[in-house]
Amino acid sequence: MVTFNSLCALAGNYATKAGIADSLCAKLDSAAAARERGNGKAAENILKAFANEVEAQRGKSLTSENADTLIALAGSL
C-alpha cells in the first residue's frame, strides 16, 4: 500500500538532486495535511502539482521510468 511517506521516500531514492526530492516531499506533506483536514480537493490539486514537477524533472533529476512510477503511485493516493 502506498502512503504519502512511502512515496516521499521513493522520490528521495529516485531523485538525483536533494533539492528536487525535498520539493517533491514538501508537496506530498502538504497533500497529506490537506487530506487530514478533510480537504480532498486541495489534496488532489497538490498531487497534480507533484505530478507536474515530476514531469518537469523527467530526463533531468528523474529517469523517465522513475517519473512514470512516481506519477502512477501518486494517482493511487
Secondary structure, DSSP 4 states (H G I P E B T S, - for coil): ---HHHHHHHHHHH-SSHHHHHHHHHHHHHHHHHHHTT-HHHHHHHHHHHHHHHHHHBTTTB-HHHHHHHHHHHHT-
